[in-house]
Amino acid sequence: MKDDQINSAIKILKKELAVGTMPIVSHLAENQRDPFVILISTLLSLRTKDEVTAVATERLFELATTPQEMLKVPLDKIAKVIYPVGFYRVKAQNIHHTCRELIKRFASRVPDTIDDLLSIKGVGRKTANLVVSLAYGKDAICVDTHVHRISNRLGYVKTKTPDETEFALRKKLPRRHWIIYNTIMVAFGRKTCKPVSPLCSQCPVDQYCDQIGVTIKR
């Protein structure tokens, strides 16, 4: 892929977006930009299917909607309502820890900078970038496995890890695409550009793709 072709590819993929393929956090952000909901939902979504995350988030926020209220909910009850998200007991503990940090260090407000978010144990770069971009509308690039895989498969970057991909994209991806890039690529990765045997015959941006690393396709 030539660098300037990313603009045409993103324009096409934006038109392909459908609610059913959007990440749950992106869908939540369309309806409300509550930073606390976005942060907790993202923590729940790690290693968990979106449909499970959606139900767990809804059940959890029926119990509490602020850090103070959340700390009043016993850990075993949080674990019960978020089950069966992956590592639900650990995530229940992380939720309480995050709430304590928000109250103690940030006046109960979810930080709006990546560095502050990363200072909270359990919050990684993916989560921090999602909160900054989706909750606060600030330029940030969230890189998960879909974004990492597809950006390399297209030939737009050449990196080995998601973190390397994030910093490579920061250097070359036009800033107007930063916030939407994750939503677009996750939806595209789920529907068409799958990890194994991608549906290249149905790909709307195949003319721009170098198909790096693709050995089997449909």
Long-range contacts (C-beta under 8 A, 24 or more apart in sequence): 1-154, 1-155, 1-156, 1-208, 1-209, 1-210, 2-208, 3-156, 3-172, 5-208, 6-154, 6-156, 6-173, 6-174, 6-177, 6-208, 7-174, 7-177, 8-205, 8-208, 9-154, 9-205, 9-208, 10-177, 10-180, 10-181, 10-184, 12-204, 12-205, 13-184, 13-185, 13-187, 13-188, 13-204, 13-205, 14-180, 14-184, 16-187, 16-188, 16-191, 16-204, 17-183, 17-184, 17-187, 18-187, 18-191, 21-186, 21-187, 21-188, 21-190, 21-191, 22-183, 22-186, 22-187, 23-50, 23-182, 23-183, 23-186, 23-187, 24-50, 24-51, 24-53, 24-54, 24-57, 25-130, 25-134, 26-134, 26-182, 26-183, 26-186, 27-54, 28-57, 28-134, 29-134, 29-135, 33-134, 33-135, 33-136, 33-137, 34-135, 35-109, 35-110, 35-112, 35-131, 35-135, 35-136, 36-65, 36-66, 36-67, 36-102, 36-110, 37-61, 37-65, 38-110, 38-130, 38-131, 38-134, 38-135, 39-98, 39-110, 39-117, 39-123, 39-127, 39-131, 39-135, 40-70, 40-95, 40-98, 42-126, 42-127, 42-130, 42-131, 43-91, 43-94, 43-95, 43-98, 43-122, 43-123, 43-127, 44-82, 44-85, 44-91, 45-85, 46-86, 46-87, 46-91, 46-126, 46-127, 47-86, 47-87, 48-85, 48-86, 52-84, 52-85, 53-85, 56-81, 56-82, 56-83, 56-85, 60-95, 66-108, 67-98, 67-99, 67-100, 67-102, 67-103, 67-108, 68-99, 68-103, 68-108, 70-95, 70-96, 70-99, 71-96, 71-99, 71-100, 71-103, 94-121, 94-122, 97-121, 97-122, 98-122, 98-123, 110-135, 112-136, 112-138, 114-140, 125-162, 125-163, 125-166, 126-162, 129-166, 129-182, 130-182, 133-178, 133-179, 133-182, 134-179, 137-179, 139-175, 139-178, 139-179, 140-178, 140-179, 141-166, 141-169, 141-170, 141-173, 141-178, 141-181, 141-182, 142-181, 142-182, 143-169, 143-182, 144-182, 144-186, 145-189, 145-195, 146-182, 146-185, 146-186, 146-188, 146-189, 146-190, 146-193, 147-181, 147-182, 147-185, 147-186, 149-189, 149-193, 149-195, 150-185, 150-188, 150-189, 150-193, 151-185, 152-212, 152-213, 153-193, 153-198, 153-209, 153-210, 153-211, 153-212, 153-213, 153-214, 154-205, 154-208, 154-209, 154-210, 154-212, 155-209, 155-210, 155-212
